[in-house]
Amino acid sequence: MAKRRKIASLEEIAVFWTEILRSEDSDLKDKLKVSELLIKALGGSIEIKEESKEKPMNLEECYRAVMEVIDMGSESEE
C-alpha cells in the first residue's frame, strides 16, 4: 500500500476549490471565498474599491464575474 502524503499538492487544492465552485450544493458565500483563494493562488489579485460611483455588485453578480474570469483562464490552458 502506497504511503499517503501528509500535505496536499497545489493541484489537489485547486481541484478541490474548483469542485466547490462548480457544486450546486455549495453556498454562494463559500463559492465567493473559494474564488478569492483560487484567484490569489493563480497569481491574480482582487481590488476592492471603497469609493465608487458605480452601483456596487450584489453577491450573485460578483459570483458570475469571478466565474467568467475562471472560465476564461481554463479555456486558455486547453
PyMOL commands that set and color helices and strands:
alter all, ss='L'
color gray80, all
select helices_A, chain A and resi 10-22+28-41+59-77
alter helices_A, ss='H'
color red, helices_A
deselect
rebuild
show_as cartoon
